[in-house]
Amino acid sequence: MPLIHPQDRDGSTVRGEDHGASISLIIDESGPGQGPRLHRHAYDETWVVQEGNITFQAGDNSFQAGPGDIAIVPPGVPHKFTNEGPGRARIVCIHASPTIVGEWLE
């Protein structure tokens, strides 16, 4: 069982293949108005909101989420999120893959 300390991460990213794991993580900390561009993956992505007010877009659907909320996007569905503020947001993005592979759509 790997235990990954903050100083052992590559910034905000943990690639499962580097630790013998079948999942990868991105720990996103963003300011108001920030978030990733529209993209998609060939695997599920799960978002766990730890702090902040987030607008998620998945396909044609848009929804609001806050601390404690969890969202799961199926493979192939275009998605993105934006921190609506007023403060910083913190989200753990769980990629169901030992590597993070995506296609940017915007």
C-alpha positions in Angstrom: 0.0 0.0 0.0 1.7 3.2 -1.1 1.5 6.2 1.3 2.0 9.4 -0.8 3.2 12.4 1.1 2.7 15.9 -0.3 6.4 16.3 -1.0 6.3 13.1 -3.0 3.7 14.3 -5.5 4.3 15.9 -8.8 2.6 19.2 -7.8 -1.1 18.5 -7.7 -1.0 15.2 -9.7 -0.6 11.6 -8.5 -0.1 9.2 -11.4 -1.2 5.7 -10.3 1.4 4.0 -12.5 4.1 5.7 -10.4 2.8 4.0 -7.2 1.5 0.6 -8.5 -2.1 1.9 -8.3 -5.0 1.6 -10.8 -6.3 5.2 -10.3 -4.7 8.7 -10.6 -5.6 11.9 -8.8 -5.5 15.6 -9.4 -5.9 17.8 -6.4 -7.2 21.0 -7.9 -7.0 24.3 -5.9 -8.4 27.1 -7.9 -9.4 30.7 -7.5 -12.7 32.3 -8.5 -13.4 32.0 -12.2 -10.8 29.2 -12.6 -11.2 25.6 -13.6 -10.1 23.3 -16.5 -11.3 23.7 -20.1 -13.8 21.4 -21.6 -12.3 17.9 -22.1 -13.1 14.2 -21.9 -11.5 10.9 -20.9 -12.0 7.3 -22.0 -12.7 6.4 -18.3 -14.8 7.6 -15.4 -13.7 10.7 -13.5 -15.0 11.3 -10.0 -15.0 14.8 -8.3 -15.0 15.2 -4.6 -15.6 18.8 -3.6 -13.7 19.7 -0.4 -14.0 23.5 -0.4 -15.8 26.1 -2.5 -18.8 26.6 -4.7 -18.4 24.8 -8.1 -20.4 24.8 -11.3 -19.9 21.4 -13.1 -20.7 20.9 -16.7 -21.1 17.3 -18.0 -22.5 17.0 -21.5 -25.5 19.2 -21.8 -26.1 19.3 -18.0 -24.8 21.9 -15.6 -25.1 21.7 -11.8 -23.9 23.4 -8.6 -21.9 21.6 -6.0 -20.3 22.4 -2.6 -18.3 20.9 0.1 -19.0 17.2 0.6 -20.7 16.7 -2.8 -19.4 14.0 -5.2 -20.0 13.9 -8.9 -19.1 11.1 -11.3 -18.7 11.7 -15.1 -19.0 8.6 -17.3 -16.4 7.8 -20.0 -16.5 9.9 -23.1 -18.7 12.7 -21.7 -17.3 16.2 -22.2 -16.9 18.0 -18.9 -15.4 20.9 -17.0 -15.9 22.9 -13.8 -15.6 26.5 -12.7 -15.0 27.9 -9.2 -17.9 30.3 -8.6 -16.2 31.9 -5.6 -16.1 34.0 -3.6 -13.0 32.1 -2.2 -10.7 29.3 -3.3 -12.0 25.9 -4.2 -10.4 22.5 -3.5 -11.5 19.4 -5.5 -10.0 15.9 -5.6 -10.4 14.6 -9.2 -10.2 10.8 -9.3 -9.3 9.3 -12.7 -10.2 5.6 -13.1 -6.9 5.0 -14.8 -3.2 4.6 -13.8 -2.4 7.4 -16.2 -4.2 10.7 -16.9 -5.2 10.8 -20.5 -7.7 13.3 -21.9 -8.7 15.1 -25.0 -9.1 18.9 -24.8 -12.2 20.1 -26.6 -11.7 23.9 -26.1 
